[in-house]
Each structure stands twice: as C-alpha cells, then as structure tokens.
Amino acid sequence: VLLPIFCAVLVLTPSFRAAGPLPAELSDVEFWQLSANSSEEGGGFFSENFVSNELGYPYVMPELIQRTPAGGAYLGVGPEQNFTYVAATRPRIAFIVDIRRQNMIEHLLYKAVFELSENRTEFLSRLFARKPSLSTGRNATPEELFAAFESVPQDAVFYRESLEAVRNLLIKKHRFALSPEDESTLEHVYEEFAKQGGAIRYSVTALPYRGGLVRDLPTINGPVPDNPNQLTATVAVMLGSQFPTYAEVMTAKDPQGKNWSFLATEDSYQTLRGMQQKNLIIPLVGDFAGPKAIRAVGQYLKDHDATLSTFYVSNVEQYLTPVSKLRSFYDSVATLPITPSSTFIRSAQI
C-alpha cells in the first residue's frame, strides 16, 4: 500500500532546489525585502477592521491544535486574531496577507509594541497609551489585565513618547523603508488604539470605497456590491448588533471556560514576542485573488522545503466576486505546499 502512495508523491511533488530549512531568524534586511518583494499594490475595503469581530474562535482551538503539528508555516489575514492562532499552533514562520496596506502597517505597529514590551501588562499599556491602575502579576487572567486599564484615560504624554519609540524602532533601528504615507497611517492606527483603548472594535466609518463614500454603516453580511449606491439597499441584510470590543475578543472562552487568546497566558505572549524579535511574523499586502502575494509565500516555503500548516482565511472568500476572482484565489492556493494535516480556518455564520 505504501509504495503507490510514495510514488504518487514523487510524481506529483514539483521539483525545486531548497535554499535550506526555514530560518531561525531573519535579518531586518531579509524581513523587509521578503515583505516588500512579496507584496502587491494595496487595495481598499469598506471598513477599518483594527480588531477582529469573530468571537467564535475559541470553539475551534482544541481541534486545531490536535490537527496542526508545530514547526510548519502559518498564513493568515486581518489583524490580531492571527496572533492567537500562531501562539496555539507554534509555526516556525508566519505570513499575514491583507488587501489593505493599513493592515500591514498595523502589524508593524504590533511588532514594535511586542518588541518594546517585556510582558502582557506592558504590551497593553503601550498599545493603549495608558498606565495601569492596578498591579498585575505574571499569572493575571485577561479579565484582570483589561480591568487594570478599563477606567484609565489616555495619557497624551505617554502616547507621544510611545509613538516616538515605535517610530525609532521601526525606522531607525530596523531601518524599514516606510514612506511618508506609511508613517501617517502608522500614526492614524496608533491614535485609534490610544483613543479607544480596550473598547476599540471593528467598525465602518466614512471611507472612500470604489469611487463612492461609505458612511457609518455596519459590516455587510454578504458579497460587497460593486456599485456604492447599492450599499443602502444592503443595509437590510447587514448585521444589526454592535461588534465586540478588543477586550471582549481577548476574554472570549470556549464551552469549557478556557481562554485561548494570545493574551491568555504569559507563555503565549512570550512565544509571539520571540517571533517578532526574530522577524518571523511577516505582514504582506495582497489581494487573495491577486497574482503575487499568496504564490510568493508558497514559493518561499518550497524554496525552504517547508509546508503550510495553517491558513486562516476568515470569510474573505465571500468577497471574491465575480467567480473568476474566487477561481484565481483557488489557483493560488493550489501552489501552496500542503500536507494532509494542513488546516484552513474559515469564518461562517451558523
């Protein structure tokens, strides 16, 4: 039985010359070149999703960990929920692909905050530009961590100091080639986190969108209409409730009462901090239906004789319209080196 399967692998696996195993660390130059060379031109979206809006992630975590061996590669989309999946699955390297360049800049902000913060309390303090009102220990629960910041107002002086520290780390220490527009986006994203703190949530504000303007609308529950004027007709099928806050996402639990967020334990946080310090979480700009970003990740993994362990797709597929875009995405996925244990995580309404 083994012989035909082994032969099939030999026949079906494309030949390539490995450049060596996945690196234990990337230099700053390697990190930036990999991000820049693998990225596509940025595109738009109808929301500024600073924060994930998916509260159901704890339900899949036990099975995900069982299915996913540590040491592979991770690929995902969107903001902080990727950190939770990375902390749980322990890949050697992680890539985050999003159509919005702002998402890439947000992940660079996260990278800086991770590197500057020795523990979870410092991380939240710097991310929200607030000093905690209560002392928290190494074993503090996420609820205790967020309670320490809940009624604390933004510290304007600390915000300016932290913003300068973030800029210095990214631009002067790492020497990442951020454009003036990138720097402006960095300040915009950080300002929102500092202004809203743990209450920041997924929302849609007045944003340019495909030649039109979207104003104060909740997220669309279905494919994005090509014509902005159709948005008003779509309101009837939109989600009516408010989206969860950052604090609510981080304190969500599975049916057994276990918290799986990347801030649940100091160990999970330190796992991510170590990867950030080693430049092993690489944000890219790319359309899932685009010609480059996903394929570039696949080629990098093939070049290093590595396979994809986890792909967090969220609900991006529902936005890939017309169907030709969906086919383009699947064609790109087909170039990824996967195994029978490779797991795709999708978000769906049940």
VOTORVEX-258926 format. One line per 10 residues: number of its first residue (from 1); their letters; for each residue x, y, z of C-alpha. Coordinates in nm, 2 decimals, always signed. Each point is the difference from the previous one (the first is absolute). Layout:
VOTORVEX-258926
NUM	a	X/Y/Z ~ ...
//
This chain:
VOTORVEX-258926
1	vllpifcavl	+0.00/+0.00/+0.00 ~ +0.28/+0.24/+0.08 ~ +0.18/-0.04/-0.33 ~ -0.26/+0.15/-0.23 ~ -0.06/+0.29/+0.24 ~ +0.37/+0.07/+0.02 ~ +0.03/-0.01/-0.37 ~ -0.29/+0.23/-0.05 ~ +0.17/+0.25/+0.23 ~ +0.31/-0.02/-0.20
11	vltpsfraag	-0.19/+0.06/-0.32 ~ -0.23/+0.27/+0.12 ~ +0.24/+0.21/+0.21 ~ +0.16/+0.27/-0.21 ~ +0.38/+0.00/-0.01 ~ +0.18/+0.30/+0.15 ~ +0.34/+0.07/+0.15 ~ -0.03/+0.07/+0.37 ~ +0.19/+0.30/+0.14 ~ +0.02/-0.17/+0.34
21	plpaelsdve	-0.25/-0.05/+0.28 ~ -0.22/+0.28/+0.13 ~ +0.23/+0.25/+0.17 ~ +0.01/+0.03/+0.38 ~ +0.01/+0.38/-0.05 ~ -0.02/+0.26/-0.27 ~ +0.22/+0.30/-0.02 ~ -0.17/+0.34/-0.03 ~ +0.10/+0.02/-0.37 ~ -0.13/-0.35/-0.07
31	fwqlsansse	-0.33/+0.08/+0.18 ~ -0.06/+0.32/-0.19 ~ +0.10/-0.15/-0.34 ~ -0.22/-0.30/+0.06 ~ -0.30/+0.22/+0.09 ~ +0.06/+0.26/-0.28 ~ +0.08/-0.25/-0.28 ~ -0.29/-0.23/+0.08 ~ -0.26/+0.28/+0.03 ~ -0.24/+0.13/-0.25
41	egggffsenf	-0.14/+0.35/-0.05 ~ -0.23/+0.09/+0.29 ~ -0.38/-0.01/-0.05 ~ -0.30/+0.13/+0.18 ~ -0.27/-0.14/+0.23 ~ -0.31/+0.15/+0.15 ~ +0.11/-0.03/+0.36 ~ +0.29/+0.08/+0.23 ~ +0.02/-0.33/+0.17 ~ +0.25/+0.09/+0.27
51	vsnelgypyv	-0.13/-0.30/+0.20 ~ -0.15/-0.34/-0.09 ~ -0.37/-0.04/+0.03 ~ -0.01/-0.37/+0.04 ~ -0.08/-0.12/+0.35 ~ -0.04/-0.36/-0.10 ~ +0.38/-0.07/-0.03 ~ +0.03/-0.18/+0.34 ~ -0.23/-0.28/-0.12 ~ +0.24/-0.12/-0.27
61	mpeliqrtpa	+0.32/+0.02/+0.20 ~ +0.01/-0.35/+0.16 ~ -0.05/-0.18/-0.33 ~ +0.24/+0.25/-0.18 ~ +0.28/-0.09/+0.24 ~ -0.06/-0.37/-0.04 ~ +0.00/+0.03/-0.38 ~ +0.30/+0.23/-0.04 ~ +0.35/-0.12/+0.07 ~ +0.23/+0.27/+0.13
71	ggaylgvgpe	+0.29/+0.12/-0.22 ~ -0.17/+0.07/-0.33 ~ -0.10/+0.33/-0.15 ~ -0.30/+0.22/+0.07 ~ -0.19/+0.22/-0.24 ~ -0.29/+0.23/+0.10 ~ -0.19/+0.31/-0.06 ~ -0.12/+0.30/+0.20 ~ +0.11/+0.14/+0.34 ~ +0.07/-0.15/+0.34
81	qnftyvaatr	-0.18/-0.33/-0.02 ~ +0.30/-0.13/-0.20 ~ +0.20/+0.02/+0.32 ~ -0.23/-0.23/+0.19 ~ +0.02/-0.26/-0.27 ~ +0.38/+0.03/-0.03 ~ +0.04/-0.02/+0.38 ~ -0.20/-0.32/+0.00 ~ +0.15/-0.18/-0.30 ~ +0.36/+0.11/+0.05
91	priafivdir	+0.12/+0.03/-0.36 ~ +0.36/+0.07/-0.10 ~ -0.11/+0.30/-0.20 ~ -0.32/+0.20/-0.06 ~ -0.13/+0.21/-0.29 ~ -0.30/+0.23/+0.02 ~ -0.15/+0.11/-0.34 ~ -0.26/+0.27/-0.02 ~ -0.12/+0.22/-0.29 ~ +0.03/+0.31/+0.22
101	rqnmiehlly	+0.35/+0.15/+0.04 ~ -0.14/+0.15/+0.32 ~ -0.02/-0.36/+0.14 ~ +0.37/-0.05/-0.08 ~ +0.08/+0.33/+0.18 ~ -0.21/-0.11/+0.30 ~ +0.20/-0.32/+0.02 ~ +0.32/+0.21/+0.00 ~ -0.14/+0.19/+0.29 ~ -0.07/-0.32/+0.18
111	kavfelsenr	+0.35/-0.12/-0.08 ~ +0.14/+0.31/+0.17 ~ -0.22/-0.03/+0.30 ~ +0.08/-0.36/+0.05 ~ +0.37/+0.07/-0.02 ~ -0.02/+0.30/+0.24 ~ -0.21/-0.19/+0.26 ~ +0.15/-0.26/+0.22 ~ -0.34/-0.14/+0.12 ~ -0.37/+0.01/-0.07
121	teflsrlfar	-0.07/+0.30/+0.23 ~ +0.27/+0.21/-0.17 ~ -0.14/-0.11/-0.33 ~ -0.35/+0.12/+0.07 ~ +0.13/+0.31/+0.17 ~ +0.20/+0.10/-0.30 ~ -0.27/-0.11/-0.26 ~ -0.26/+0.21/+0.18 ~ +0.23/+0.28/+0.12 ~ -0.12/-0.04/+0.35
131	kpslstgrna	+0.16/-0.08/+0.33 ~ -0.18/-0.28/+0.19 ~ -0.20/+0.10/+0.31 ~ +0.06/-0.34/+0.17 ~ +0.30/-0.22/+0.03 ~ -0.01/-0.32/-0.20 ~ +0.22/-0.31/+0.05 ~ +0.14/-0.25/-0.25 ~ -0.30/-0.23/+0.05 ~ -0.26/+0.27/-0.04
141	tpeelfaafe	-0.31/-0.10/-0.20 ~ -0.10/+0.20/-0.31 ~ -0.29/+0.13/+0.20 ~ +0.24/+0.13/+0.27 ~ +0.22/+0.16/-0.26 ~ -0.27/+0.19/-0.17 ~ -0.16/+0.10/+0.33 ~ +0.33/+0.18/+0.08 ~ -0.05/+0.23/-0.30 ~ -0.38/+0.01/-0.02
151	svpqdavfyr	-0.06/+0.34/+0.16 ~ +0.34/+0.16/-0.07 ~ -0.01/+0.29/-0.25 ~ +0.25/+0.04/-0.28 ~ +0.33/+0.14/+0.11 ~ +0.09/+0.26/-0.26 ~ +0.36/+0.03/+0.11 ~ +0.05/-0.38/+0.01 ~ -0.16/-0.03/-0.34 ~ +0.24/+0.25/-0.16
161	esleavrnll	+0.30/-0.18/+0.17 ~ -0.12/-0.34/-0.11 ~ -0.07/+0.12/-0.36 ~ +0.35/+0.13/-0.02 ~ +0.14/-0.32/+0.14 ~ -0.19/-0.20/-0.26 ~ +0.12/+0.22/-0.28 ~ +0.36/-0.02/+0.12 ~ -0.01/-0.38/+0.02 ~ -0.15/-0.05/-0.34
171	ikkhrfalsp	+0.18/+0.27/-0.19 ~ +0.33/+0.06/+0.18 ~ +0.07/-0.34/+0.15 ~ -0.15/-0.23/-0.25 ~ +0.04/+0.25/-0.29 ~ -0.33/-0.10/-0.16 ~ -0.06/+0.22/-0.30 ~ -0.33/+0.15/+0.10 ~ -0.14/+0.27/-0.23 ~ -0.14/+0.33/+0.14
181	edestlehvy	-0.35/-0.15/-0.07 ~ +0.10/-0.31/+0.20 ~ +0.11/+0.22/+0.29 ~ -0.33/+0.19/-0.01 ~ -0.19/-0.33/+0.00 ~ +0.20/-0.13/+0.29 ~ -0.09/+0.31/+0.20 ~ -0.37/-0.03/-0.10 ~ -0.02/-0.36/+0.11 ~ +0.19/+0.06/+0.33
191	eefakqggai	-0.22/+0.30/+0.07 ~ -0.31/-0.21/-0.02 ~ +0.14/-0.26/+0.24 ~ +0.11/+0.27/+0.24 ~ -0.33/+0.19/-0.02 ~ -0.23/-0.30/+0.04 ~ +0.21/-0.24/+0.21 ~ -0.16/-0.34/+0.07 ~ -0.33/+0.13/-0.14 ~ +0.13/+0.02/-0.35
201	rysvtalpyr	-0.21/-0.22/-0.24 ~ -0.06/-0.09/-0.36 ~ -0.19/+0.28/-0.16 ~ -0.08/+0.17/-0.33 ~ +0.06/+0.37/-0.02 ~ +0.00/+0.26/-0.28 ~ +0.24/-0.16/-0.24 ~ +0.06/+0.03/-0.38 ~ -0.12/-0.31/-0.16 ~ +0.01/-0.09/-0.37
211	gglvrdlpti	-0.06/+0.36/-0.10 ~ -0.27/+0.06/+0.25 ~ -0.02/+0.07/+0.37 ~ -0.12/-0.24/+0.27 ~ -0.13/+0.18/+0.31 ~ -0.07/-0.15/+0.34 ~ -0.12/-0.34/-0.12 ~ +0.04/-0.33/+0.18 ~ +0.18/-0.28/-0.18 ~ -0.17/-0.15/-0.31
221	ngpvpdnpnq	-0.11/-0.36/+0.05 ~ +0.06/-0.12/-0.35 ~ +0.19/+0.09/-0.31 ~ +0.11/+0.36/-0.03 ~ -0.20/+0.18/-0.27 ~ +0.20/+0.14/-0.29 ~ -0.22/+0.32/+0.00 ~ +0.03/+0.21/+0.32 ~ -0.36/+0.11/-0.06 ~ -0.11/-0.35/+0.07
231	ltatvavmlg	+0.12/+0.02/+0.35 ~ -0.32/+0.16/+0.13 ~ -0.20/-0.29/-0.14 ~ +0.23/-0.25/+0.18 ~ -0.06/+0.15/+0.35 ~ -0.30/-0.23/+0.04 ~ +0.23/-0.30/+0.00 ~ +0.28/+0.14/+0.21 ~ +0.09/-0.10/+0.35 ~ -0.21/+0.20/+0.23
241	sqfptyaevm	+0.19/-0.04/+0.33 ~ +0.32/+0.17/+0.10 ~ +0.32/-0.18/-0.04 ~ +0.21/-0.12/+0.29 ~ +0.26/+0.22/+0.16 ~ +0.37/-0.09/+0.01 ~ -0.05/-0.09/+0.37 ~ -0.29/-0.23/-0.08 ~ +0.19/-0.17/-0.28 ~ +0.30/-0.06/+0.23
251	takdpqgknw	-0.22/-0.14/+0.28 ~ -0.22/-0.23/-0.20 ~ +0.00/-0.36/+0.12 ~ -0.09/-0.34/-0.14 ~ -0.29/-0.21/+0.14 ~ +0.23/-0.14/+0.26 ~ +0.09/+0.34/+0.13 ~ +0.35/+0.01/-0.15 ~ +0.15/+0.32/-0.14 ~ +0.21/-0.06/-0.31
261	sflatedsyq	+0.10/+0.36/-0.09 ~ +0.36/+0.09/-0.05 ~ -0.03/+0.21/+0.32 ~ -0.14/-0.30/+0.20 ~ +0.34/-0.09/+0.14 ~ +0.34/+0.15/+0.03 ~ +0.14/-0.30/-0.18 ~ -0.21/+0.07/-0.31 ~ +0.10/+0.36/+0.01 ~ +0.37/-0.08/+0.02
271	tlrgmqqknl	-0.03/-0.25/-0.29 ~ -0.12/+0.29/-0.22 ~ +0.24/+0.25/+0.14 ~ +0.29/-0.23/-0.08 ~ -0.13/-0.05/-0.36 ~ -0.03/+0.38/-0.04 ~ +0.35/+0.06/+0.13 ~ +0.13/-0.25/-0.25 ~ -0.20/+0.15/-0.29 ~ -0.20/-0.31/-0.05
281	iiplvgdfag	-0.35/+0.15/-0.04 ~ +0.00/+0.16/-0.34 ~ -0.29/+0.22/-0.11 ~ -0.07/+0.03/-0.37 ~ -0.23/+0.21/-0.22 ~ -0.20/-0.22/-0.23 ~ -0.34/-0.08/-0.15 ~ -0.11/-0.36/+0.06 ~ -0.10/+0.01/-0.37 ~ +0.33/+0.17/-0.10
291	pkairavgqy	+0.28/-0.15/-0.20 ~ +0.29/+0.03/+0.24 ~ -0.02/+0.00/+0.38 ~ -0.13/-0.35/+0.08 ~ +0.21/-0.15/-0.28 ~ +0.31/+0.17/+0.14 ~ -0.06/-0.15/+0.34 ~ -0.04/-0.34/-0.17 ~ +0.32/+0.04/-0.19 ~ +0.19/+0.11/+0.31
301	lkdhdatlst	-0.12/-0.31/+0.19 ~ +0.09/-0.23/-0.29 ~ +0.35/+0.16/-0.02 ~ +0.05/-0.09/+0.37 ~ -0.15/-0.34/-0.03 ~ -0.29/+0.10/+0.23 ~ -0.37/-0.06/+0.00 ~ -0.30/+0.21/+0.10 ~ -0.15/-0.12/+0.33 ~ -0.28/+0.26/+0.04
311	fyvsnveqyl	-0.18/+0.25/-0.22 ~ -0.24/+0.23/+0.17 ~ -0.24/+0.11/-0.28 ~ -0.27/+0.17/+0.21 ~ -0.29/+0.08/-0.23 ~ +0.20/+0.15/-0.28 ~ -0.13/-0.24/-0.25 ~ -0.35/+0.15/+0.01 ~ +0.14/+0.33/-0.13 ~ +0.18/-0.16/-0.29
321	tpvsklrsfy	-0.26/+0.10/-0.27 ~ -0.04/-0.06/-0.29 ~ +0.07/-0.37/+0.01 ~ +0.32/+0.05/-0.21 ~ +0.16/+0.16/+0.31 ~ -0.09/-0.31/+0.21 ~ +0.16/-0.22/-0.27 ~ +0.31/+0.21/+0.01 ~ +0.02/-0.04/+0.37 ~ -0.03/-0.38/-0.02
331	dsvatlpitp	+0.26/+0.00/-0.28 ~ +0.24/+0.18/+0.24 ~ -0.09/-0.24/+0.29 ~ +0.09/-0.29/-0.23 ~ +0.36/+0.12/-0.02 ~ +0.04/-0.02/+0.38 ~ +0.19/-0.30/+0.13 ~ -0.25/-0.17/+0.23 ~ -0.04/-0.34/+0.17 ~ -0.30/-0.20/+0.12
341	sstfirsaqi	+0.02/+0.18/+0.33 ~ +0.00/+0.35/-0.15 ~ -0.30/+0.18/+0.15 ~ -0.21/+0.28/-0.15 ~ -0.19/+0.21/+0.26 ~ -0.31/+0.17/-0.14 ~ -0.25/+0.23/+0.17 ~ -0.36/-0.08/-0.06 ~ -0.34/+0.09/+0.15 ~ -0.16/-0.30/+0.15
//
